[in-house]
Amino acid sequence: MDRIVLPGEYLGTIEEYVPGHNVYEINGKIFSNILGRIEINQKHMMINVKPLQEIPYLRIGEVVYGVVQELYNDFALVTIVGIEGIDREIVGGRQDGIIHISKISEKYVDEIGKMFRIGDIVRARVIKSKPSVQLSTAEPNLGVVKALCMKCRHPLIRQDNFLYCERCGRKETRKIANDYGNIKIKVKNKP
């Protein structure tokens, strides 16, 4: 399938495809996150959207915002959606970065799931940009800046070193940025 799609365009259902890069899922329906060309991995039935333009390399030292997409034993996969303090977008859509478990905190981290959860919005620093983007949240001003309750999906508020859900009373741990809950996040091209 060699078709160009727009951000927000319907691509199929999760019964047909596994959501891949540059797509998002709402109520079992898959949509494009960016302007790009559909790519389907026939072996895994995964649908991706490849940007029409090459994404420029991020610069080492830049602070970026991203959404945690996947968690593994040794790293978190983050989709970068914005660059702090610079009025430029990531051309062609989104770019993925990796936060290795050793780069999450200045303290020892034994389990990545205690620091991040899928869907968390994080602020991170670019520590390597070629050939792949590597990120760090091991500074007080870096880490999770917005999170939802894992049980009821209500926004979490900060209470000391924990995050608390006012709706269901659940307490959760994260690598919290020192200004958690006090920033306004504006992401361009939001689906």
DORO-673245 format. One record per residue: chain; y, x, z of N, C-alpha, C, O in turn; residue number from 1. Coordinates in Angstrom, 1 decimal, always signed. Each point is the difference from the previous one (the first is absolute). Layout:
REM DORO-673245
A, Y, X, Z, Y, X, Z, Y, X, Z, Y, X, Z, NUM;
...
END
This chain:
REM DORO-673245
A, -1.2, +0.9, +0.0, +1.2, -0.9, +0.0, +1.2, +0.9, +0.0, +0.3, +0.7, +1.0, 1;
A, +0.5, -0.8, -2.1, +1.2, +0.9, -0.1, +1.2, -0.9, +0.0, +0.6, -0.3, -1.1, 2;
A, -0.2, -0.2, +2.3, +1.1, -1.0, +0.1, +1.0, +0.5, +1.0, -0.3, +0.5, +1.0, 3;
A, +1.6, -0.7, -1.4, +1.1, +0.4, +0.9, +0.3, -1.2, +0.9, +0.1, -1.1, -0.5, 4;
A, +0.0, +1.3, +1.8, +0.3, -1.0, +1.0, +1.3, +0.2, +0.7, +0.4, +1.2, +0.2, 5;
A, +0.2, -2.2, +0.3, +1.3, +0.1, +0.8, -0.4, -0.1, +1.5, -1.0, -0.5, +0.4, 6;
A, +2.0, +1.0, +0.5, -0.3, -0.2, +1.4, -0.1, -1.5, +0.3, +0.8, -0.8, -0.4, 7;
A, -1.8, +0.5, +1.3, -0.2, -1.4, +0.4, -0.9, -0.8, -1.0, -0.4, -1.1, +0.3, 8;
A, +0.0, +1.8, -1.4, -0.8, -0.8, -1.0, -1.5, -0.1, +0.5, -0.6, +1.0, +0.6, 9;
A, +0.1, -2.2, -0.7, -1.4, -0.3, +0.4, -1.0, +0.8, -0.9, +0.1, +0.0, -1.2, 10;
A, -1.1, +0.6, +1.9, -1.0, +0.8, -0.7, -1.4, -0.5, +0.0, -0.8, +0.3, -0.8, 11;
A, +0.5, -1.1, +1.9, -1.4, -0.5, +0.2, -0.2, -0.3, +1.4, +0.9, -0.1, +0.8, 12;
A, -2.2, +0.0, -0.4, -0.3, -0.4, +1.3, -0.9, +1.1, +0.6, -0.5, +0.9, -0.7, 13;
A, +0.3, -0.9, +2.1, -0.8, +1.0, +0.6, -1.5, -0.3, -0.2, -0.8, +0.9, +0.2, 14;
A, +0.5, -2.0, -0.8, -1.4, -0.3, -0.4, -0.3, +0.8, -1.3, -1.1, +0.3, -0.2, 15;
A, +2.1, -0.1, -0.6, -0.1, +0.7, -1.3, +0.1, +1.5, +0.2, -0.8, +0.8, -0.6, 16;
A, +1.8, -0.3, +1.4, +0.4, +1.4, +0.1, +0.2, +0.4, +1.4, +0.4, -0.8, +0.9, 17;
A, -0.6, +2.1, -0.7, +0.5, +0.6, +1.3, +1.4, +0.5, -0.2, +0.2, +0.7, -1.0, 18;
A, +0.7, -1.0, +1.8, +1.4, +0.5, -0.2, +0.1, +1.5, +0.2, -0.5, +0.6, +0.9, 19;
A, +1.1, +0.0, -1.9, +0.2, +1.5, +0.0, +1.4, +0.4, +0.2, +0.7, -0.6, +0.8, 20;
A, -0.2, +1.6, -1.5, +1.3, +0.5, +0.1, +1.1, -0.9, -0.7, -0.3, -0.6, -1.0, 21;
A, +1.4, +0.5, +1.7, +1.2, -0.7, -0.6, -0.3, -1.5, -0.2, +0.6, -0.6, -0.8, 22;
A, -1.5, +0.0, +1.6, -0.2, -1.4, +0.1, +0.0, -0.5, +1.4, -0.1, +0.8, +0.9, 23;
A, +0.3, -2.1, -0.7, -0.1, -0.6, +1.3, -0.7, -1.3, -0.1, -0.1, -0.6, -1.0, 24;
A, -0.4, +0.1, +2.2, -0.8, -1.2, +0.0, +0.6, -1.0, +1.0, +0.4, +0.4, +1.1, 25;
A, -0.3, -1.6, -1.6, +0.5, -1.1, +0.9, -1.0, -1.2, -0.2, -0.2, -0.5, -1.1, 26;
A, -0.4, +0.1, +2.2, -0.9, -1.2, -0.1, -1.1, +0.1, -1.0, -0.3, -0.9, -0.7, 27;
A, -0.2, +2.1, +0.5, -1.1, +0.2, -1.0, +0.4, +0.3, -1.4, -0.8, +0.2, -0.9, 28;
A, +2.1, -0.3, +0.7, +0.6, +0.3, -1.4, +0.6, +1.4, +0.0, +0.6, +0.4, +0.9, 29;
A, -0.8, +0.3, -2.1, +0.5, +1.3, -0.1, +1.2, +0.0, -1.0, +0.0, -0.6, -1.0, 30;
A, +1.1, +1.3, +1.4, +1.2, +0.1, -0.7, +0.4, +1.5, -0.2, -0.4, +0.8, +0.8, 31;
A, +1.2, -0.6, -1.9, +0.5, +1.4, -0.2, +1.2, +0.3, +0.9, +0.8, -0.9, +0.2, 32;
A, -0.8, +2.1, +0.3, +1.1, +0.5, +0.8, +1.1, +0.6, -0.8, +1.2, +0.1, +0.5, 33;
A, -1.5, +0.3, -1.7, +0.9, +0.8, -0.8, +0.0, -0.5, -1.5, -0.9, -0.8, -0.4, 34;
A, +1.8, +1.4, -0.4, +0.0, -0.1, -1.4, -1.0, +1.0, -0.5, +0.2, +1.2, +0.2, 35;
A, -1.3, -1.6, -0.9, -0.9, +1.0, -0.4, -1.1, -0.6, -0.9, +0.1, -1.1, -0.4, 36;
A, -1.1, +2.0, +0.2, -1.1, -0.4, -0.9, -1.3, -0.2, +0.8, -0.3, +0.8, +0.9, 37;
A, -0.4, -1.9, -1.1, -1.2, -0.3, +0.7, -1.1, +1.0, -0.3, -0.2, +0.3, -1.2, 38;
A, -0.5, +0.1, +2.2, -1.2, +0.9, -0.1, -1.1, -0.6, +0.8, +0.2, -0.3, +1.2, 39;
A, -1.4, +0.1, -1.8, -1.1, -0.6, +0.8, -1.2, +1.1, +0.0, -0.4, +0.4, -1.0, 40;
A, +0.0, -0.1, +2.2, -1.1, +0.9, +0.2, -1.3, -0.9, -0.1, -0.3, -0.7, +1.0, 41;
A, -0.4, +0.7, -2.1, -1.1, -0.9, -0.2, -1.2, +0.3, +0.9, -0.7, -0.9, +0.4, 42;
A, +0.5, +2.1, +0.0, -1.1, +0.4, +1.0, +0.2, -0.7, +1.3, -0.9, -0.5, +0.6, 43;
A, +2.2, +0.5, -0.1, +0.3, -0.5, +1.4, +0.7, -1.4, -0.1, +0.3, -0.6, +1.0, 44;
A, +0.0, +0.2, -2.3, +0.7, -1.3, -0.2, +1.3, +0.0, +0.8, +0.4, -1.0, +0.7, 45;
A, +0.3, +2.2, -0.7, +1.3, +0.1, +0.7, +1.1, -0.1, -1.0, +0.0, +0.6, -1.1, 46;
A, +1.0, -1.3, +1.4, +1.2, -0.2, -0.9, +1.2, +0.8, +0.6, +0.3, -0.1, +1.2, 47;
A, +0.3, +0.9, -2.1, +1.1, +0.8, +0.4, +1.1, -0.3, -1.0, -0.2, -0.5, -1.1, 48;
A, +1.5, +0.9, +1.4, +1.0, +0.0, -0.9, +0.6, +1.4, -0.1, +0.5, +0.5, +1.0, 49;
A, -0.5, +0.1, -2.2, +0.5, +1.3, -0.1, +1.5, -0.1, -0.4, +0.3, -0.7, -1.0, 50;
A, +0.6, +1.4, +1.7, +1.4, +0.0, -0.4, +0.3, +0.4, -1.4, -0.7, +0.8, -0.5, 51;
A, +1.7, -1.4, -0.1, +0.3, +0.3, -1.4, +0.7, +1.4, +0.0, -0.1, +0.7, -1.0, 52;
A, +0.8, -0.4, +2.0, +0.7, +1.3, +0.1, -0.7, +0.9, +1.0, -0.6, -0.5, +1.0, 53;
A, +0.6, +1.8, -1.2, -0.5, +0.9, +1.0, +0.9, +0.0, +1.3, +1.2, -0.1, -0.1, 54;
A, -1.8, +0.1, +1.2, +0.7, +0.0, +1.3, +0.5, +1.4, +0.3, -0.8, +1.0, -0.1, 55;
A, +2.0, -0.8, +0.4, +0.5, +1.4, +0.3, -0.6, +0.5, +1.3, -0.3, -0.8, +0.9, 56;
A, +0.2, +2.1, -0.8, -0.4, +0.5, +1.2, +1.0, -0.1, +1.1, +1.2, +0.1, -0.2, 57;
A, -1.6, -0.5, +1.4, +0.8, +0.0, +1.1, +0.4, +1.4, +0.5, -0.8, +0.9, -0.3, 58;
A, +1.9, -0.7, +1.0, +0.3, +1.3, +0.4, -0.5, +0.2, +1.4, +0.1, -0.9, +0.9, 59;
A, -0.5, +2.1, -0.6, -0.4, +0.4, +1.3, +1.2, -0.2, +1.0, +1.1, +0.5, -0.3, 60;
A, -1.4, -1.1, +1.4, +1.1, -0.3, +1.0, +0.5, -1.4, -0.1, +0.6, -0.4, +1.0, 61;
A, -0.7, -0.3, -2.1, +0.5, -1.3, -0.1, -0.8, -0.9, +1.0, -1.2, +0.1, +0.2, 62;
A, +1.9, -1.1, +0.3, -0.6, -1.0, +0.9, -0.2, -1.3, -0.9, +0.9, -0.5, -0.6, 63;
A, -2.1, +0.0, +0.7, -0.4, -1.1, -0.8, -0.5, -1.2, +0.9, -0.4, +0.3, +1.1, 64;
A, +0.4, -1.5, -1.7, -0.6, -1.1, +0.7, -1.3, -0.4, -0.9, +0.0, +0.1, -1.2, 65;
A, -1.0, -0.5, +2.0, -1.2, -0.4, -0.7, -0.8, -1.0, +0.7, +0.2, -0.3, +1.2, 66;
A, -1.2, -0.3, -1.9, -0.9, -1.0, +0.6, -1.4, +0.6, +0.1, -0.5, +0.5, -1.0, 67;
A, -0.1, -0.5, +2.2, -1.3, +0.5, +0.1, -1.0, -0.9, -0.7, -0.1, -1.2, +0.3, 68;
A, -0.6, +1.8, -1.3, -0.9, -0.8, -0.8, -1.5, +0.1, +0.4, -0.7, -1.0, +0.0, 69;
A, +0.3, +2.2, +0.4, -1.4, +0.3, +0.4, +0.0, +1.0, +1.1, +0.8, +0.9, +0.1, 70;
A, -1.8, -1.0, +0.7, -0.3, +1.0, +1.1, -1.3, +0.6, -0.2, -1.0, -0.7, -0.2, 71;
A, +0.9, +2.0, +0.3, -1.2, +0.8, +0.0, -0.2, +0.8, +1.3, +0.9, -0.1, +0.8, 72;
A, -2.0, +0.8, -0.6, -0.2, +0.7, +1.2, +1.1, +1.1, +0.2, +0.5, +0.2, +1.1, 73;
A, -0.1, +0.5, -2.2, +0.9, +1.1, +0.1, +1.4, -0.3, -0.5, +0.9, +0.9, +0.2, 74;
A, -0.6, -2.0, -0.9, +1.3, -0.2, -0.5, +0.3, -1.5, -0.3, -0.9, -0.8, +0.0, 75;
A, +2.2, +0.5, -0.1, +0.4, -1.3, -0.4, +0.6, +0.1, -1.4, +0.8, +0.9, -0.3, 76;
A, -1.1, -1.9, -0.5, +0.6, -0.1, -1.4, +1.2, -0.9, +0.1, -0.1, -1.2, +0.5, 77;
A, +1.3, +1.7, -0.9, +1.2, -0.8, +0.1, +0.6, -0.2, -1.4, +0.1, +1.0, -0.7, 78;
A, +0.3, -2.2, +0.4, +0.8, -0.2, -1.2, +1.5, +0.1, +0.3, +0.5, -0.8, +0.8, 79;
A, +0.1, +1.8, -1.4, +1.4, +0.2, +0.2, +0.8, -1.0, -0.8, -0.2, -0.1, -1.2, 80;
A, +1.2, -0.5, +1.9, +0.8, -1.1, -0.6, +1.5, +0.3, +0.0, +0.7, -0.8, -0.6, 81;
A, -0.3, +1.8, +1.3, +1.4, +0.3, +0.0, +0.3, +1.4, +0.6, -0.9, +0.6, +0.7, 82;
A, +2.1, -0.1, -1.0, +0.4, +1.3, +0.5, +1.3, -0.2, +0.9, +0.9, -0.7, -0.4, 83;
A, -1.0, +1.2, +1.6, +1.1, -0.2, +0.9, +1.3, +0.7, -0.4, +0.0, +1.2, -0.3, 84;
A, +1.1, -1.9, +0.4, +1.3, +0.6, -0.2, +0.4, +0.4, -1.4, +1.0, +0.6, -0.3, 85;
A, -1.9, -1.0, -0.7, +0.3, +0.3, -1.4, +0.0, -1.2, -0.8, -1.0, -0.8, +0.1, 86;
A, +2.0, +0.5, -0.8, +0.1, -1.2, -0.8, -0.7, +0.2, -1.3, +0.6, -0.2, -1.1, 87;
A, -1.9, +0.5, +1.1, -0.7, +0.0, -1.2, -1.4, -0.5, +0.3, -0.6, +0.2, +1.1, 88;
A, +0.0, -0.8, -2.1, -1.3, -0.6, +0.1, -1.0, +1.0, -0.4, +0.3, +1.0, -0.7, 89;
A, -1.6, -1.3, +1.0, -1.1, +0.8, -0.5, -0.2, -0.6, -1.4, -0.5, -1.1, -0.1, 90;
A, +0.8, +1.9, -0.9, -0.1, -0.5, -1.4, -1.4, -0.4, -0.4, -0.9, +0.7, +0.3, 91;
A, +0.8, -1.8, -0.9, -1.3, -0.5, -0.5, -0.9, -0.6, +1.0, -1.1, -0.4, -0.2, 92;
A, +1.6, +0.2, +1.4, -0.8, -0.8, +1.0, -0.2, +0.8, +1.3, +0.9, +0.6, +0.6, 93;
A, -2.1, -0.6, -0.2, -0.4, +0.5, +1.3, -0.7, +1.3, -0.1, -0.5, +0.3, -1.1, 94;
A, +0.4, +0.5, +2.2, -0.7, +1.3, +0.0, -0.7, +0.1, +1.3, +0.5, -0.4, +1.0, 95;
A, -1.7, +0.9, -1.1, -0.8, +0.1, +1.2, +0.1, +1.4, +0.7, +0.3, +1.0, -0.7, 96;
A, -0.4, -1.0, +2.0, +0.1, +1.2, +0.8, -1.1, +0.0, +1.0, -0.6, -1.1, +0.3, 97;
A, +0.3, +2.2, +0.3, -1.1, +0.1, +1.0, +0.6, +0.6, +1.3, +0.8, +1.0, -0.1, 98;
A, -1.1, -1.6, +1.2, +0.3, +0.5, +1.3, -1.3, +0.5, +0.7, -0.8, -0.8, +0.4, 99;
A, +0.6, +2.1, -0.3, -1.2, +0.6, +0.6, +0.1, -0.3, +1.5, +1.1, +0.0, +0.5, 100;
A, -2.3, -0.1, +0.1, +0.0, -0.3, +1.4, +0.7, +1.0, +0.9, +0.6, -0.3, +1.0, 101;
A, -0.6, +1.6, -1.5, +0.7, +1.1, +0.7, +1.5, -0.1, -0.1, +0.7, +0.7, +0.7, 102;
A, -0.2, -1.5, -1.7, +1.5, -0.1, -0.2, +0.6, -1.3, +0.5, +1.1, -0.3, -0.3, 103;
A, -1.9, -0.5, +1.1, +0.5, -1.3, +0.5, +0.9, +0.2, +1.2, +1.0, -0.6, +0.0, 104;
A, -1.4, +1.5, +0.9, +0.8, +0.1, +1.2, +0.0, +1.5, +0.5, -0.8, +0.8, -0.5, 105;
A, +1.7, -0.5, +1.3, +0.0, +1.4, +0.6, -1.1, +0.1, +1.0, -0.4, +1.1, +0.3, 106;
A, -0.1, -2.2, +0.2, -1.1, +0.0, +0.9, -1.3, -0.2, -0.7, +0.0, -0.4, -1.2, 107;
A, -1.1, +0.8, +1.8, -1.4, -0.2, -0.6, -0.3, -1.4, -0.3, +0.2, -0.9, +0.9, 108;
A, -0.7, +0.6, -2.0, -0.4, -1.4, -0.4, -1.5, +0.1, -0.3, -0.4, +0.7, -0.9, 109;
A, -0.4, -1.5, +1.7, -1.4, -0.1, -0.2, -0.5, -1.1, -1.0, -1.1, +0.1, -0.5, 110;
A, +1.9, -1.1, +0.4, -0.4, -1.2, -0.8, +1.3, -0.5, -0.8, +0.9, -0.4, +0.7, 111;
A, -1.0, +0.4, -2.0, +1.1, -0.4, -0.8, +0.4, -1.5, +0.2, +1.2, -0.3, -0.1, 112;
A, -2.2, -0.5, +0.4, +0.2, -1.5, +0.2, +0.8, -0.3, +1.2, +0.5, -1.1, +0.2, 113;
A, -0.3, +2.1, +0.7, +0.9, -0.2, +1.2, +1.5, +0.2, -0.4, +0.8, -0.4, +0.8, 114;
A, -0.6, +1.1, -1.9, +1.3, +0.4, -0.4, +0.6, -0.9, -1.1, +1.2, -0.3, +0.0, 115;
A, -2.0, -0.1, -0.9, +0.4, -0.9, -1.1, -1.0, -1.1, -0.2, -1.1, +0.1, +0.3, 116;
A, +1.6, -1.2, -0.9, -0.8, -1.1, -0.5, +0.4, -0.3, -1.4, +1.2, +0.2, -0.4, 117;
A, -2.1, -0.8, -0.4, +0.3, -0.4, -1.3, +1.1, -1.0, +0.0, +0.0, -1.0, +0.8, 118;
A, +1.0, +1.2, -1.6, +1.2, -0.9, -0.1, +1.2, +0.5, +0.8, +1.1, -0.5, -0.2, 119;
A, -1.3, +1.5, +1.1, +1.1, +0.6, +0.7, +1.0, +0.6, -1.0, -0.3, +0.6, -1.0, 120;
A, +1.6, -0.7, +1.4, +1.1, +0.7, -0.8, +0.3, +1.2, +0.8, +0.4, -0.1, +1.2, 121;
A, -0.5, +1.3, -1.9, +0.3, +1.2, +0.7, +1.1, +0.8, -0.6, +0.3, -0.2, -1.2, 122;
A, +0.4, +1.0, +2.0, +1.0, +1.0, -0.5, -0.7, +1.3, +0.1, -0.5, +0.4, +1.1, 123;
A, +0.5, +0.4, -2.1, -0.7, +1.3, +0.0, +0.8, +1.0, -0.8, +0.9, -0.3, -0.8, 124;
A, -1.1, +1.6, +1.1, +0.6, +1.1, -0.7, -0.9, +0.6, -1.1, -1.2, +0.2, +0.3, 125;
A, +1.7, +0.1, -1.5, -0.8, +0.6, -1.0, -0.2, +1.5, +0.4, +1.0, +0.7, +0.1, 126;
A, -2.2, -0.2, +0.0, -0.3, +1.4, +0.4, -0.6, +0.7, -1.2, -0.1, +1.3, +0.0, 127;
A, -0.4, -2.0, -1.0, -0.5, +0.6, -1.2, +0.1, -1.1, -1.1, -0.3, -1.2, +0.2, 128;
A, +0.7, +1.6, -1.4, +0.3, -1.0, -1.1, -0.9, +0.2, -1.2, -0.1, -0.9, -0.8, 129;
A, -0.5, +2.1, +0.6, -0.8, +0.3, -1.2, -1.3, +0.6, +0.4, +0.0, +0.9, +0.9, 130;
A, -1.1, -1.2, -1.4, -0.2, -1.0, -1.0, -0.1, -1.4, +0.6, +0.2, -1.0, -0.7, 131;
A, -0.4, +0.9, +2.0, +0.0, -1.3, +0.6, +1.0, +0.0, +1.2, +0.3, +1.0, +0.5, 132;
A, +0.2, -2.2, -0.2, +1.0, -0.1, +1.1, -0.7, +0.0, +1.3, -0.9, -0.9, +0.3, 133;
A, +1.3, +1.8, +0.6, -0.5, +0.0, +1.4, +1.2, -0.3, +0.9, +1.1, +0.6, -0.2, 134;
A, -1.4, -1.4, +1.2, +1.1, -0.4, +0.9, -0.3, +0.3, +1.4, -1.2, +0.3, +0.4, 135;
A, +2.2, -0.3, +0.5, -0.1, +0.2, +1.4, +0.8, -1.0, +0.8, +1.1, -0.3, -0.5, 136;
A, -1.6, -0.1, +1.6, +0.7, -0.9, +0.9, +0.1, +0.7, +1.4, +0.3, -0.7, +1.0, 137;
A, -0.4, +2.0, -1.0, -0.1, +0.8, +1.3, +1.4, +0.3, +0.5, +0.2, +1.2, +0.5, 138;
A, +0.8, -2.1, -0.6, +1.3, +0.2, +0.6, +0.3, -1.3, +0.7, -0.5, -1.1, -0.3, 139;
A, +1.4, +1.1, +1.4, +0.3, -1.2, +0.7, +0.6, -1.1, -0.8, -0.3, -1.2, +0.3, 140;
A, +1.1, +1.5, -1.3, +0.6, -1.0, -0.8, -0.9, -0.5, -1.2, +0.4, -0.9, -0.7, 141;
A, -1.6, +1.4, +0.7, -1.0, -0.4, -1.1, -1.1, -0.8, +0.6, -0.3, +0.2, +1.2, 142;
A, -0.4, -1.0, -2.0, -1.1, -0.8, +0.4, +0.1, -1.4, -0.4, +0.8, -0.3, -1.0, 143;
A, -1.4, -0.6, +1.7, +0.0, -1.4, -0.4, +1.4, -0.6, +0.4, +0.4, +0.2, +1.1, 144;
A, +0.2, -0.9, -2.0, +1.3, -0.6, +0.2, -0.1, -1.5, +0.0, +0.9, -0.7, +0.5, 145;
A, -2.1, +0.1, -1.0, -0.2, -1.4, +0.0, -1.5, -0.2, +0.0, -0.7, +0.6, -0.8, 146;
A, +0.2, -1.5, +1.6, -1.4, -0.3, +0.0, -0.3, -1.5, +0.4, +0.8, -0.6, +0.6, 147;
A, -1.9, +0.1, -1.1, -0.4, -1.3, +0.3, -1.3, +0.0, +0.9, -0.8, +0.9, +0.0, 148;
A, +0.7, -1.9, +0.9, -1.1, -0.2, +0.9, -1.3, +0.0, -0.9, -0.1, -0.8, -1.0, 149;
A, -0.9, +1.5, +1.4, -1.3, +0.0, -0.7, -0.8, -1.3, +0.2, -0.8, -0.3, -0.8, 150;
A, +1.2, -0.5, +1.8, -0.7, -1.2, +0.3, +0.6, -1.2, -0.7, -0.6, -0.8, -0.8, 151;
A, +2.0, +0.6, +1.0, +0.6, -1.2, -0.5, +1.1, +0.3, -1.1, +0.6, -0.9, -0.5, 152;
A, -0.4, +2.2, +0.2, +1.0, +0.4, -1.1, +1.4, -0.3, +0.4, +0.8, -0.1, -1.0, 153;
A, -0.5, +0.0, +2.2, +1.4, -0.3, +0.5, +0.7, +1.4, +0.1, -0.7, +1.0, +0.4, 154;
A, +2.0, -0.8, -0.7, +0.6, +1.3, +0.2, -0.1, +0.5, +1.5, +0.2, -0.8, +0.9, 155;
A, -0.5, +2.0, -0.8, -0.1, +0.6, +1.4, +1.3, +0.6, +0.4, +0.9, +0.4, -0.8, 156;
A, -0.6, -0.5, +2.2, +1.2, +0.6, +0.6, -0.4, +1.1, +0.8, -1.2, +0.1, +0.5, 157;
A, +2.1, +0.8, -0.3, -0.3, +1.2, +0.8, +0.2, -0.2, +1.5, +0.9, -0.6, +0.4, 158;
A, -1.9, +1.0, +0.4, +0.0, +0.0, +1.4, -0.4, +1.4, +0.5, -1.2, +0.3, +0.0, 159;
A, +2.1, +0.6, +0.4, -0.3, +1.3, +0.4, -0.7, +0.7, -1.2, +0.6, +0.2, -1.1, 160;
A, -1.8, +0.3, +1.4, -0.8, +0.7, -1.1, -1.0, -0.8, -0.7, -0.9, +0.5, -0.7, 161;
A, +1.0, -1.8, +0.9, -0.9, -1.0, -0.7, +0.8, -0.9, -0.8, +1.2, -0.1, +0.0, 162;
A, -2.0, -0.7, -0.9, +0.6, -1.1, -0.7, -0.7, -1.2, +0.5, -1.2, -0.1, +0.3, 163;
A, +2.0, -1.0, -0.2, -0.4, -1.2, +0.7, +0.3, -1.2, -0.9, +1.0, -0.1, -0.7, 164;
A, -2.0, -0.8, +0.7, +0.1, -1.3, -0.8, +0.4, -1.1, +0.9, -0.7, -0.3, +0.9, 165;
A, +1.9, -0.3, -1.1, +0.5, -1.1, +0.8, -0.8, -1.2, -0.2, +0.0, -0.9, +0.9, 166;
A, -0.6, +0.7, -2.0, -0.7, -1.2, -0.3, -1.4, -0.1, +0.7, -0.3, -1.0, +0.6, 167;
A, -0.5, +2.1, -0.7, -1.4, +0.0, +0.5, -0.2, +0.9, +1.2, -1.0, +0.0, +0.6, 168;
A, +2.1, +0.8, -0.2, -0.1, +0.8, +1.2, -0.8, +1.3, -0.2, -0.2, +0.8, +0.9, 169;
A, -0.2, -0.4, -2.2, -0.7, +1.2, -0.3, +0.9, +1.2, +0.1, +1.1, +0.0, -0.4, 170;
A, -1.7, +1.1, +1.0, +0.7, +1.3, +0.0, -0.8, +0.9, -0.9, -1.2, +0.0, -0.1, 171;
A, +2.0, +0.8, -0.7, -0.6, +0.9, -1.0, +0.7, +1.4, +0.1, +1.2, +0.1, +0.4, 172;
A, -1.9, +0.9, -0.8, +0.5, +1.3, +0.0, +0.4, +0.4, -1.4, -0.7, -0.4, -1.0, 173;
A, +1.7, +1.3, +0.8, +0.4, +0.5, -1.3, +0.7, +1.3, +0.3, +0.3, +0.3, +1.1, 174;
A, -0.1, +0.5, -2.2, +0.9, +1.2, +0.0, +1.4, -0.7, -0.3, +0.3, -0.1, -1.2, 175;
A, +0.4, -0.2, +2.2, +1.2, -0.8, -0.1, +1.3, +0.9, -0.2, +0.1, +1.0, +0.7, 176;
A, +0.7, -1.3, -1.7, +1.2, +0.7, -0.2, +1.0, -0.4, +1.1, -0.1, -1.1, +0.5, 177;
A, +0.9, +2.1, -0.1, +0.9, -0.3, +1.2, +1.0, -1.1, -0.1, +0.5, -0.6, +1.0, 178;
A, -0.3, +0.1, -2.3, +0.9, -1.1, -0.2, -0.7, -1.3, -0.5, +0.6, -0.8, -0.6, 179;
A, -1.9, +0.7, +0.9, -0.8, -1.1, -0.4, +0.7, -1.3, +0.4, +0.5, -0.2, +1.1, 180;
A, -0.4, -0.7, -2.1, +0.6, -1.3, +0.3, +1.5, -0.1, -0.1, +0.6, -1.0, +0.0, 181;
A, +0.0, +2.2, -0.2, +1.5, +0.0, +0.0, +0.5, +0.4, -1.4, +1.2, +0.2, -0.1, 182;
A, -2.0, -0.3, -0.9, +0.5, +0.4, -1.4, -0.3, -1.2, -0.9, -0.9, -0.8, +0.2, 183;
A, +1.7, +0.7, -1.2, -0.1, -1.0, -1.1, -0.6, +0.8, -1.2, +0.5, +1.0, -0.4, 184;
A, -1.6, -1.6, +0.0, -0.7, +0.7, -1.2, +0.3, -0.8, -1.2, -0.3, -1.2, -0.1, 185;
A, +0.9, +1.8, -0.9, +0.2, -0.6, -1.3, -0.7, +0.8, -1.0, +0.2, +1.2, -0.2, 186;
A, -1.1, -1.9, -0.5, -0.8, +0.6, -1.1, +0.3, -0.7, -1.3, -0.2, -1.2, -0.1, 187;
A, +0.6, +2.0, -0.9, +0.3, -0.6, -1.3, -1.3, -0.3, -0.7, -1.1, +0.6, +0.3, 188;
A, +1.1, -1.5, -1.2, -1.2, -0.4, -0.8, -1.1, -0.6, +0.9, -1.1, +0.1, -0.3, 189;
A, +1.5, -0.7, +1.4, -1.0, -0.6, +0.9, -0.6, -1.2, -0.8, +0.7, -0.8, -0.6, 190;
A, -2.1, +0.7, +0.6, -0.6, -1.1, -0.7, +0.3, -1.3, +0.6, -0.5, -1.1, -0.5, 191;
END
